Amino acid sequence: MVFGQAPVTSLEGVEGPIISETYVVMPGDKLLVTISGPAAYSYETWVTYEGKVTLNMPVSRYASADPAITTVDAVRISGLTLQQAQDSLNIEFERYFRNAQVKLTLTRLRTGIVFVTGEVRFPGAYDASPVERVSQVIAKAGGLSPLGSKTNINLNRDGKLHSIVDIERFENDGILMANPFVQSGDIIHVPAVSGLVTVKGAVFGRGEYRLRTSALTTEKERISEGIYELKTGERVFDIIRKAGGITPWADLSNAYIERLIVGGNGGRKKIRIDLHAIIFERDSSQNIVLMNTDMLVVPPINTLVYVEGEVSNPGPFTFTPNQRSSQYVGQAGGPTNYAYMRGSYILRNGEKFSIREDPVVEPGDIVMVPRAMIKWWQDYVTIVAAIGLPVASILVTLSVANR
């Protein structure tokens, strides 16, 4: 006879199928026990607080519309894997049925109590299932506080340190061992960070520090700024990686670190670094060890071209590759009547370059169009008029004096 069972209508979300050879049965698990052989029936049972499951038997060997069952014993299976528990029940049921075969099916996961302490928003005790990882339980506690470490979390089990949890490694590299499953009674302790580094500039950023998109233009902001945890011995490349990597518009040759000067009353010194050598050439001499409170700055390449002087609409213009100086002057509305085009030049990194041959402009260039000193005949009239009036006044004064 087969005792009818209510169908399972929902399951908790799990990463993958639970493996009977590795899943450890504990109080609170619910099991479907299926017996086949001389007697064929099934029933559901909980693993009790004592870690036992009941052995249920049919009251009668004869089939009926609503067969009754009774409990004849209880067997401890807590601490065994699902496969070991099934083997143990096989032996127990053979005392009642010759050649009985037992199969166990996990129909509901237990929940236990996990304690979260330290630098989280809401420390306390939380329900957790054995298929939840440390990061998921921390999320139940409101997440890390601003000073909470993501890389040095202590998972304590049975009164001793079980493992060091590195959620950052789990998030960045997908290392599951860095973010283990929890068990009932575990204590998750989140210590404060040992160091922080500010990263600003042309990096993609992570989490709340990502490059944001303007709601009006849908364009991404060109820089990100965020604070990232610093572990002992971490270098420039490690922190750049934490910050999401460099953007295509990063100025790799002009990056630098601002570091507090010891005894300098809050003053900082600038340490130049070559990110191109660090990232692409693996230059260890440039990949220096960072210190707590360092600020790593990755400036963006200037993608504007400035047109100044005697043009109709001076100002900044978006850089376009292979565009020449005359084209930028055209974008600025063209030269005014007082423009001295033969004396125009490009100002680049403090040096001047003539634009007589209409050179190609580079990002950050300033195209200067100076004013001509004397250009039209009206200028001469203005000058003569400006000079003539004072001279005439002087002559009249001298004439009166002579009289």
Secondary structure, DSSP 8 states (H G I E B T S, - for coil): --------------SS---TTT-B--TT-EEEEEEESSS-EEEEEE--TTSEEEEEEES-SS--SS--EEEEEEEE-TTSBHHHHHHHHHHHHTTTSTT-EEEEEEEE---EEEEEEESBSS-EEEEE-TT-BHHHHHHHTT-B-TTB-SS-EEEEETTEEEEEE-HHHHHHH--GGGS-B--TT-EEEE-B-S-EEEEEESB---GGGS--B-TTT--B-S-EEEEEE--TT-BHHHHHHHTT-B-TTB-GGG-EEEEE-TTSTT-EEEEE--HHHHHHS--TTTS-B--TT-EEEE-B---EEEEEESBSS-EEEE--TT-BHHHHHHHTT-B-TTB-GGG-EEEETTEEEE-TT--B--TT-EEEE-B-SS-SHHHHHHHHHHHHHHHHHHHHHHHHHH-
